[in-house]
Amino acid sequence: MELIIHAGESRSCSMEALRAARQSDWALAEQHLTAAKVAVREAHLIQTQLIGADEGMGKIPVSLILVHAQDHLMNAMLCRELAEELIYCHREISSLKNR
């Protein structure tokens, strides 16, 4: 469950970063991106522990909740990466408008 919680937090922070960027609040956008990175790192550490415990031998039973957690983590990672790129684009557009 912790994996889902951290991944969900990361995704939420990424979306908040995008909302801040839309308002040209670059400092707040960076704060949210930093929080997203911290949360996804926590989720990734849990995933790494699970992989280590499994040792590629099927020691960890694959349940629906584990698949769901993995899905959340992958979405959070993708969301954060896309948010970073979109915020960069928002900044570029904003700077061009202000010229």
N, CA, C and O atoms as a printed pandas DataFrame, in Angstrom:
     atom_number atom_name residue_name chain_id  residue_number  x_coord  y_coord  z_coord
0              1         N          MET        A               1    0.817   -1.194    0.000
1              2        CA          MET        A               1    0.000    0.000    0.000
2              3         C          MET        A               1    0.859    1.254    0.000
3              4         O          MET        A               1    0.482    2.266   -0.590
4              5         N          GLU        A               2    2.013    1.193    0.660
5              6        CA          GLU        A               2    2.887    2.370    0.686
6              7         C          GLU        A               2    3.329    2.753   -0.722
7              8         O          GLU        A               2    3.459    3.936   -1.038
8              9         N          LEU        A               3    3.555    1.769   -1.547
9             10        CA          LEU        A               3    3.959    2.041   -2.927
10            11         C          LEU        A               3    2.864    2.851   -3.630
11            12         O          LEU        A               3    3.163    3.818   -4.332
12            13         N          ILE        A               4    1.629    2.470   -3.449
13            14        CA          ILE        A               4    0.504    3.185   -4.064
14            15         C          ILE        A               4    0.398    4.594   -3.494
15            16         O          ILE        A               4    0.172    5.550   -4.235
16            17         N          ILE        A               5    0.562    4.724   -2.183
17            18        CA          ILE        A               5    0.455    6.039   -1.542
18            19         C          ILE        A               5    1.525    6.979   -2.066
19            20         O          ILE        A               5    1.217    8.110   -2.442
20            21         N          HIS        A               6    2.768    6.539   -2.100
21            22        CA          HIS        A               6    3.862    7.403   -2.568
22            23         C          HIS        A               6    3.721    7.727   -4.058
23            24         O          HIS        A               6    3.954    8.860   -4.477
24            25         N          ALA        A               7    3.344    6.740   -4.838
25            26        CA          ALA        A               7    3.160    6.976   -6.272
26            27         C          ALA        A               7    2.016    7.965   -6.502
27            28         O          ALA        A               7    2.127    8.863   -7.337
28            29         N          GLY        A               8    0.929    7.802   -5.769
29            30        CA          GLY        A               8   -0.190    8.731   -5.901
30            31         C          GLY        A               8    0.189   10.138   -5.497
31            32         O          GLY        A               8   -0.233   11.106   -6.130
32            33         N          GLU        A               9    0.981   10.259   -4.447
33            34        CA          GLU        A               9    1.459   11.580   -4.005
34            35         C          GLU        A               9    2.322   12.223   -5.089
35            36         O          GLU        A               9    2.202   13.418   -5.361
36            37         N          SER        A              10    3.180   11.432   -5.696
37            38        CA          SER        A              10    4.033   11.953   -6.760
38            39         C          SER        A              10    3.205   12.464   -7.934
39            40         O          SER        A              10    3.455   13.549   -8.459
40            41         N          ARG        A              11    2.229   11.678   -8.333
41            42        CA          ARG        A              11    1.372   12.084   -9.453
42            43         C          ARG        A              11    0.618   13.363   -9.119
43            44         O          ARG        A              11    0.536   14.273   -9.944
44            45         N          SER        A              12    0.072   13.434   -7.921
45            46        CA          SER        A              12   -0.661   14.634   -7.503
46            47         C          SER        A              12    0.244   15.865   -7.499
47            48         O          SER        A              12   -0.158   16.937   -7.950
48            49         N          CYS        A              13    1.446   15.709   -6.998
49            50        CA          CYS        A              13    2.397   16.837   -6.978
50            51         C          CYS        A              13    2.772   17.264   -8.393
51            52         O          CYS        A              13    2.917   18.456   -8.664
52            53         N          SER        A              14    2.928   16.312   -9.284
53            54        CA          SER        A              14    3.235   16.646  -10.685
54            55         C          SER        A              14    2.110   17.456  -11.309
55            56         O          SER        A              14    2.359   18.425  -12.026
56            57         N          MET        A              15    0.878   17.060  -11.037
57            58        CA          MET        A              15   -0.265   17.787  -11.583
58            59         C          MET        A              15   -0.370   19.187  -10.971
59            60         O          MET        A              15   -0.723   20.139  -11.666
60            61         N          GLU        A              16   -0.068   19.316   -9.690
61            62        CA          GLU        A              16   -0.064   20.637   -9.045
62            63         C          GLU        A              16    1.036   21.513   -9.648
63            64         O          GLU        A              16    0.854   22.720   -9.810
64            65         N          ALA        A              17    2.160   20.911   -9.974
65            66        CA          ALA        A              17    3.249   21.662  -10.614
66            67         C          ALA        A              17    2.788   22.216  -11.960
67            68         O          ALA        A              17    3.091   23.358  -12.305
68            69         N          LEU        A              18    2.061   21.408  -12.707
69            70        CA          LEU        A              18    1.538   21.881  -13.999
70            71         C          LEU        A              18    0.546   23.023  -13.814
71            72         O          LEU        A              18    0.556   23.984  -14.583
72            73         N          ARG        A              19   -0.307   22.924  -12.800
73            74        CA          ARG        A              19   -1.276   23.997  -12.537
74            75         C          ARG        A              19   -0.554   25.290  -12.163
75            76         O          ARG        A              19   -0.952   26.372  -12.594
76            77         N          ALA        A              20    0.497   25.179  -11.368
77            78        CA          ALA        A              20    1.274   26.357  -10.989
78            79         C          ALA        A              20    1.959   26.969  -12.212
79            80         O          ALA        A              20    2.013   28.190  -12.354
80            81         N          ALA        A              21    2.472   26.125  -13.077
81            82        CA          ALA        A              21    3.141   26.617  -14.289
82            83         C          ALA        A              21    2.158   27.339  -15.200
83            84         O          ALA        A              21    2.508   28.336  -15.831
84            85         N          ARG        A              22    0.953   26.847  -15.267
85            86        CA          ARG        A              22   -0.073   27.501  -16.083
86            87         C          ARG        A              22   -0.321   28.928  -15.598
87            88         O          ARG        A              22   -0.698   29.801  -16.379
88            89         N          GLN        A              23   -0.104   29.156  -14.296
89            90        CA          GLN        A              23   -0.275   30.486  -13.710
90            91         C          GLN        A              23    1.059   31.258  -13.668
91            92         O          GLN        A              23    1.145   32.335  -13.079
92            93         N          SER        A              24    2.075   30.696  -14.290
93            94        CA          SER        A              24    3.431   31.268  -14.318
94            95         C          SER        A              24    4.040   31.416  -12.927
95            96         O          SER        A              24    4.848   32.316  -12.696
96            97         N          ASP        A              25    3.665   30.555  -12.019
97            98        CA          ASP        A              25    4.249   30.544  -10.673
98            99         C          ASP        A              25    5.361   29.499  -10.670
99           100         O          ASP        A              25    5.177   28.362  -10.236
100          101         N          TRP        A              26    6.521   29.926  -11.170
101          102        CA          TRP        A              26    7.623   28.995  -11.393
102          103         C          TRP        A              26    8.179   28.432  -10.092
103          104         O          TRP        A              26    8.567   27.265  -10.038
104          105         N          ALA        A              27    8.221   29.244   -9.052
105          106        CA          ALA        A              27    8.746   28.757   -7.766
106          107         C          ALA        A              27    7.853   27.657   -7.206
107          108         O          ALA        A              27    8.345   26.633   -6.731
108          109         N          LEU        A              28    6.552   27.865   -7.260
109          110        CA          LEU        A              28    5.624   26.852   -6.763
110          111         C          LEU        A              28    5.678   25.591   -7.631
111          112         O          LEU        A              28    5.611   24.473   -7.120
112          113         N          ALA        A              29    5.799   25.783   -8.933
113          114        CA          ALA        A              29    5.925   24.632   -9.834
114          115         C          ALA        A              29    7.149   23.803   -9.472
115          116         O          ALA        A              29    7.082   22.575   -9.443
116          117         N          GLU        A              30    8.263   24.466   -9.196
117          118        CA          GLU        A              30    9.489   23.752   -8.818
118          119         C          GLU        A              30    9.326   23.043   -7.478
119          120         O          GLU        A              30    9.822   21.931   -7.300
120          121         N          GLN        A              31    8.634   23.681   -6.537
121          122        CA          GLN        A              31    8.379   23.041   -5.240
122          123         C          GLN        A              31    7.593   21.739   -5.428
123          124         O          GLN        A              31    7.923   20.707   -4.845
124          125         N          HIS        A              32    6.561   21.814   -6.245
125          126        CA          HIS        A              32    5.743   20.624   -6.482
126          127         C          HIS        A              32    6.535   19.539   -7.226
127          128         O          HIS        A              32    6.388   18.352   -6.933
128          129         N          LEU        A              33    7.366   19.943   -8.176
129          130        CA          LEU        A              33    8.180   18.954   -8.884
130          131         C          LEU        A              33    9.165   18.272   -7.936
131          132         O          LEU        A              33    9.388   17.064   -8.022
132          133         N          THR        A              34    9.742   19.047   -7.043
133          134        CA          THR        A              34   10.662   18.479   -6.057
134          135         C          THR        A              34    9.933   17.475   -5.169
135          136         O          THR        A              34   10.443   16.387   -4.902
136          137         N          ALA        A              35    8.735   17.848   -4.715
137          138        CA          ALA        A              35    7.938   16.929   -3.892
138          139         C          ALA        A              35    7.587   15.667   -4.676
139          140         O          ALA        A              35    7.586   14.568   -4.122
140          141         N          ALA        A              36    7.290   15.828   -5.966
141          142        CA          ALA        A              36    6.975   14.674   -6.820
142          143         C          ALA        A              36    8.182   13.743   -6.933
143          144         O          ALA        A              36    8.036   12.521   -6.893
144          145         N          LYS        A              37    9.365   14.323   -7.072
145          146        CA          LYS        A              37   10.580   13.514   -7.174
146          147         C          LYS        A              37   10.846   12.739   -5.894
147          148         O          LYS        A              37   11.222   11.567   -5.937
148          149         N          VAL        A              38   10.648   13.399   -4.746
149          150        CA          VAL        A              38   10.862   12.736   -3.459
150          151         C          VAL        A              38    9.886   11.569   -3.293
151          152         O          VAL        A              38   10.280   10.472   -2.897
152          153         N          ALA        A              39    8.616   11.816   -3.598
153          154        CA          ALA        A              39    7.592   10.777   -3.430
154          155         C          ALA        A              39    7.831    9.598   -4.368
155          156         O          ALA        A              39    7.689    8.445   -3.960
156          157         N          VAL        A              40    8.193    9.875   -5.620
157          158        CA          VAL        A              40    8.421    8.770   -6.560
158          159         C          VAL        A              40    9.683    7.995   -6.177
159          160         O          VAL        A              40    9.770    6.789   -6.411
160          161         N          ARG        A              41   10.649    8.683   -5.596
161          162        CA          ARG        A              41   11.862    7.995   -5.135
162          163         C          ARG        A              41   11.509    7.016   -4.008
163          164         O          ARG        A              41   12.021    5.897   -3.971
164          165         N          GLU        A              42   10.638    7.441   -3.097
165          166        CA          GLU        A              42   10.195    6.558   -2.015
166          167         C          GLU        A              42    9.478    5.333   -2.582
167          168         O          GLU        A              42    9.730    4.203   -2.162
168          169         N          ALA        A              43    8.591    5.571   -3.530
169          170        CA          ALA        A              43    7.866    4.455   -4.153
170          171         C          ALA        A              43    8.833    3.516   -4.867
171          172         O          ALA        A              43    8.688    2.296   -4.800
172          173         N          HIS        A              44    9.810    4.090   -5.545
173          174        CA          HIS        A              44   10.768    3.277   -6.290
174          175         C          HIS        A              44   11.624    2.437   -5.343
175          176         O          HIS        A              44   11.977    1.304   -5.668
176          177         N          LEU        A              45   11.957    2.985   -4.178
177          178        CA          LEU        A              45   12.721    2.214   -3.189
178          179         C          LEU        A              45   11.929    0.997   -2.718
179          180         O          LEU        A              45   12.486   -0.087   -2.545
180          181         N          ILE        A              46   10.633    1.187   -2.513
181          182        CA          ILE        A              46    9.783    0.061   -2.101
182          183         C          ILE        A              46    9.747   -0.993   -3.210
183          184         O          ILE        A              46    9.841   -2.191   -2.946
184          185         N          GLN        A              47    9.612   -0.532   -4.443
185          186        CA          GLN        A              47    9.600   -1.463   -5.578
186          187         C          GLN        A              47   10.915   -2.238   -5.643
187          188         O          GLN        A              47   10.915   -3.448   -5.870
188          189         N          THR        A              48   12.024   -1.546   -5.446
189          190        CA          THR        A              48   13.339   -2.186   -5.492
190          191         C          THR        A              48   13.470   -3.233   -4.387
191          192         O          THR        A              48   14.052   -4.296   -4.604
192          193         N          GLN        A              49   12.930   -2.934   -3.199
193          194        CA          GLN        A              49   12.952   -3.907   -2.106
194          195         C          GLN        A              49   12.136   -5.153   -2.464
195          196         O          GLN        A              49   12.544   -6.279   -2.179
196          197         N          LEU        A              50   10.990   -4.933   -3.084
197          198        CA          LEU        A              50   10.155   -6.074   -3.503
198          199         C          LEU        A              50   10.876   -6.928   -4.542
199          200         O          LEU        A              50   10.848   -8.157   -4.471
200          201         N          ILE        A              51   11.517   -6.280   -5.496
201          202        CA          ILE        A              51   12.249   -7.013   -6.527
202          203         C          ILE        A              51   13.395   -7.800   -5.896
203          204         O          ILE        A              51   13.644   -8.953   -6.250
204          205         N          GLY        A              52   14.092   -7.152   -4.950
205          206        CA          GLY        A              52   15.189   -7.837   -4.262
206          207         C          GLY        A              52   14.707   -9.029   -3.460
207          208         O          GLY        A              52   15.354  -10.076   -3.439
208          209         N          ALA        A              53   13.564   -8.868   -2.796
209          210        CA          ALA        A              53   13.014   -9.969   -1.999
210          211         C          ALA        A              53   12.559  -11.119   -2.890
211          212         O          ALA        A              53   12.637  -12.282   -2.495
212          213         N          ASP        A              54   12.092  -10.802   -4.073
213          214        CA          ASP        A              54   11.614  -11.829   -5.002
214          215         C          ASP        A              54   12.776  -12.594   -5.632
215          216         O          ASP        A              54   12.658  -13.790   -5.900
216          217         N          GLU        A              55   13.880  -11.921   -5.868
217          218        CA          GLU        A              55   15.080  -12.509   -6.473
218          219         C          GLU        A              55   14.809  -13.186   -7.807
219          220         O          GLU        A              55   15.528  -14.104   -8.201
220          221         N          GLY        A              56   13.774  -12.735   -8.498
221          222        CA          GLY        A              56   13.448  -13.323   -9.791
222          223         C          GLY        A              56   12.976  -14.757   -9.710
223          224         O          GLY        A              56   12.963  -15.472  -10.712
224          225         N          MET        A              57   12.587  -15.180   -8.518
225          226        CA          MET        A              57   12.233  -16.577   -8.298
226          227         C          MET        A              57   10.743  -16.774   -8.005
227          228         O          MET        A              57   10.319  -17.889   -7.699
228          229         N          GLY        A              58    9.957  -15.721   -8.094
229          230        CA          GLY        A              58    8.537  -15.852   -7.811
230          231         C          GLY        A              58    8.225  -15.985   -6.331
231          232         O          GLY        A              58    7.197  -16.552   -5.962
232          233         N          LYS        A              59    9.114  -15.461   -5.472
233          234        CA          LYS        A              59    8.908  -15.556   -4.024
234          235         C          LYS        A              59    7.784  -14.619   -3.554
235          236         O          LYS        A              59    7.107  -14.896   -2.564
236          237         N          ILE        A              60    7.599  -13.525   -4.267
237          238        CA          ILE        A              60    6.538  -12.570   -3.933
238          239         C          ILE        A              60    5.326  -12.917   -4.795
239          240         O          ILE        A              60    5.408  -12.859   -6.022
240          241         N          PRO        A              61    4.206  -13.277   -4.172
241          242        CA          PRO        A              61    3.018  -13.602   -4.977
242          243         C          PRO        A              61    2.521  -12.358   -5.731
243          244         O          PRO        A              61    2.426  -11.272   -5.160
244          245         N          VAL        A              62    2.219  -12.529   -6.977
245          246        CA          VAL        A              62    1.703  -11.429   -7.792
246          247         C          VAL        A              62    0.195  -11.366   -7.591
247          248         O          VAL        A              62   -0.552  -12.234   -8.043
248          249         N          SER        A              63   -0.224  -10.322   -6.905
249          250        CA          SER        A              63   -1.642  -10.128   -6.627
250          251         C          SER        A              63   -2.147   -8.943   -7.440
251          252         O          SER        A              63   -1.367   -8.191   -8.024
252          253         N          LEU        A              64   -3.442   -8.794   -7.465
253          254        CA          LEU        A              64   -4.039   -7.665   -8.162
254          255         C          LEU        A              64   -3.557   -6.348   -7.566
255          256         O          LEU        A              64   -3.323   -5.390   -8.304
256          257         N          ILE        A              65   -3.404   -6.283   -6.250
257          258        CA          ILE        A              65   -2.956   -5.051   -5.599
258          259         C          ILE        A              65   -1.509   -4.735   -5.976
259          260         O          ILE        A              65   -1.154   -3.564   -6.116
260          261         N          LEU        A              66   -0.674   -5.752   -6.141
261          262        CA          LEU        A              66    0.715   -5.530   -6.553
262          263         C          LEU        A              66    0.769   -5.017   -7.989
263          264         O          LEU        A              66    1.556   -4.122   -8.300
264          265         N          VAL        A              67   -0.046   -5.569   -8.847
265          266        CA          VAL        A              67   -0.119   -5.090  -10.238
266          267         C          VAL        A              67   -0.625   -3.648  -10.247
267          268         O          VAL        A              67   -0.111   -2.810  -10.988
268          269         N          HIS        A              68   -1.625   -3.365   -9.431
269          270        CA          HIS        A              68   -2.184   -2.020   -9.322
270          271         C          HIS        A              68   -1.116   -1.036   -8.827
271          272         O          HIS        A              68   -1.016    0.082   -9.332
272          273         N          ALA        A              69   -0.332   -1.452   -7.853
273          274        CA          ALA        A              69    0.736   -0.608   -7.316
274          275         C          ALA        A              69    1.783   -0.312   -8.382
275          276         O          ALA        A              69    2.246    0.822   -8.505
276          277         N          GLN        A              70    2.152   -1.318   -9.142
277          278        CA          GLN        A              70    3.124   -1.136  -10.221
278          279         C          GLN        A              70    2.588   -0.161  -11.262
279          280         O          GLN        A              70    3.320    0.692  -11.763
280          281         N          ASP        A              71    1.321   -0.296  -11.579
281          282        CA          ASP        A              71    0.674    0.606  -12.528
282          283         C          ASP        A              71    0.723    2.052  -12.025
283          284         O          ASP        A              71    1.022    2.972  -12.786
284          285         N          HIS        A              72    0.428    2.241  -10.741
285          286        CA          HIS        A              72    0.491    3.579  -10.151
286          287         C          HIS        A              72    1.899    4.160  -10.245
287          288         O          HIS        A              72    2.080    5.330  -10.582
288          289         N          LEU        A              73    2.879    3.336   -9.946
289          290        CA          LEU        A              73    4.261    3.813   -9.976
290          291         C          LEU        A              73    4.665    4.233  -11.392
291          292         O          LEU        A              73    5.247    5.301  -11.580
292          293         N          MET        A              74    4.366    3.417  -12.361
293          294        CA          MET        A              74    4.748    3.745  -13.737
294          295         C          MET        A              74    4.035    5.016  -14.214
295          296         O          MET        A              74    4.634    5.849  -14.894
296          297         N          ASN        A              75    2.750    5.161  -13.854
297          298        CA          ASN        A              75    2.023    6.383  -14.219
298          299         C          ASN        A              75    2.621    7.597  -13.530
299          300         O          ASN        A              75    2.737    8.657  -14.146
300          301         N          ALA        A              76    3.002    7.467  -12.276
301          302        CA          ALA        A              76    3.593    8.586  -11.542
302          303         C          ALA        A              76    4.921    9.005  -12.165
303          304         O          ALA        A              76    5.203   10.196  -12.299
304          305         N          MET        A              77    5.729    8.029  -12.542
305          306        CA          MET        A              77    7.017    8.341  -13.159
306          307         C          MET        A              77    6.830    9.054  -14.493
307          308         O          MET        A              77    7.507   10.041  -14.780
308          309         N          LEU        A              78    5.917    8.554  -15.295
309          310        CA          LEU        A              78    5.639    9.173  -16.590
310          311         C          LEU        A              78    5.056   10.575  -16.411
311          312         O          LEU        A              78    5.441   11.510  -17.113
312          313         N          CYS        A              79    4.135   10.710  -15.475
313          314        CA          CYS        A              79    3.499   11.997  -15.224
314          315         C          CYS        A              79    4.543   13.046  -14.813
315          316         O          CYS        A              79    4.501   14.181  -15.288
316          317         N          ARG        A              80    5.467   12.672  -13.941
317          318        CA          ARG        A              80    6.505   13.603  -13.497
318          319         C          ARG        A              80    7.402   14.018  -14.654
319          320         O          ARG        A              80    7.715   15.198  -14.807
320          321         N          GLU        A              81    7.811   13.063  -15.460
321          322        CA          GLU        A              81    8.677   13.383  -16.597
322          323         C          GLU        A              81    7.972   14.299  -17.592
323          324         O          GLU        A              81    8.562   15.261  -18.086
324          325         N          LEU        A              82    6.720   13.999  -17.882
325          326        CA          LEU        A              82    5.964   14.854  -18.800
326          327         C          LEU        A              82    5.724   16.235  -18.205
327          328         O          LEU        A              82    5.769   17.236  -18.921
328          329         N          ALA        A              83    5.469   16.296  -16.901
329          330        CA          ALA        A              83    5.267   17.593  -16.237
330          331         C          ALA        A              83    6.510   18.461  -16.374
331          332         O          ALA        A              83    6.409   19.659  -16.641
332          333         N          GLU        A              84    7.674   17.864  -16.193
333          334        CA          GLU        A              84    8.915   18.629  -16.344
334          335         C          GLU        A              84    9.027   19.219  -17.748
335          336         O          GLU        A              84    9.380   20.388  -17.907
336          337         N          GLU        A              85    8.731   18.424  -18.751
337          338        CA          GLU        A              85    8.806   18.903  -20.135
338          339         C          GLU        A              85    7.759   19.990  -20.418
339          340         O          GLU        A              85    8.056   20.995  -21.064
340          341         N          LEU        A              86    6.548   19.777  -19.932
341          342        CA          LEU        A              86    5.492   20.765  -20.170
342          343         C          LEU        A              86    5.779   22.079  -19.445
343          344         O          LEU        A              86    5.490   23.152  -19.974
344          345         N          ILE        A              87    6.334   22.005  -18.257
345          346        CA          ILE        A              87    6.686   23.221  -17.530
346          347         C          ILE        A              87    7.777   23.970  -18.278
347          348         O          ILE        A              87    7.747   25.199  -18.352
348          349         N          TYR        A              88    8.727   23.252  -18.827
349          350        CA          TYR        A              88    9.749   23.891  -19.657
350          351         C          TYR        A              88    9.092   24.631  -20.821
351          352         O          TYR        A              88    9.463   25.765  -21.126
352          353         N          CYS        A              89    8.122   23.996  -21.467
353          354        CA          CYS        A              89    7.417   24.637  -22.584
354          355         C          CYS        A              89    6.633   25.859  -22.115
355          356         O          CYS        A              89    6.630   26.886  -22.794
356          357         N          HIS        A              90    5.974   25.763  -20.971
357          358        CA          HIS        A              90    5.252   26.915  -20.419
358          359         C          HIS        A              90    6.211   28.085  -20.195
359          360         O          HIS        A              90    5.880   29.229  -20.506
360          361         N          ARG        A              91    7.387   27.799  -19.660
361          362        CA          ARG        A              91    8.378   28.867  -19.426
362          363         C          ARG        A              91    8.835   29.504  -20.731
363          364         O          ARG        A              91    8.948   30.726  -20.831
364          365         N          GLU        A              92    9.090   28.681  -21.711
365          366        CA          GLU        A              92    9.518   29.193  -23.016
366          367         C          GLU        A              92    8.438   30.091  -23.620
367          368         O          GLU        A              92    8.732   31.190  -24.091
368          369         N          ILE        A              93    7.209   29.628  -23.605
369          370        CA          ILE        A              93    6.092   30.405  -24.154
370          371         C          ILE        A              93    5.946   31.712  -23.382
371          372         O          ILE        A              93    5.751   32.774  -23.974
372          373         N          SER        A              94    6.040   31.628  -22.070
373          374        CA          SER        A              94    5.904   32.827  -21.236
374          375         C          SER        A              94    6.998   33.843  -21.554
375          376         O          SER        A              94    6.732   35.042  -21.646
376          377         N          SER        A              95    8.224   33.360  -21.721
377          378        CA          SER        A              95    9.322   34.288  -22.016
378          379         C          SER        A              95    9.158   34.908  -23.404
379          380         O          SER        A              95    9.514   36.069  -23.608
380          381         N          LEU        A              96    8.632   34.158  -24.341
381          382        CA          LEU        A              96    8.392   34.718  -25.678
382          383         C          LEU        A              96    7.271   35.767  -25.656
383          384         O          LEU        A              96    7.341   36.772  -26.363
384          385         N          LYS        A              97    6.264   35.530  -24.858
385          386        CA          LYS        A              97    5.166   36.488  -24.738
386          387         C          LYS        A              97    5.626   37.789  -24.092
387          388         O          LYS        A              97    5.100   38.859  -24.398
388          389         N          ASN        A              98    6.610   37.696  -23.197
389          390        CA          ASN        A              98    7.071   38.867  -22.457
390          391         C          ASN        A              98    8.158   39.652  -23.186
391          392         O          ASN        A              98    8.661   40.639  -22.649
392          393         N          ARG        A              99    8.519   39.252  -24.352
393          394        CA          ARG        A              99    9.550   39.982  -25.113
394          395         C          ARG        A              99    8.989   41.221  -25.735
395          396         O          ARG        A              99    9.711   41.955  -26.409
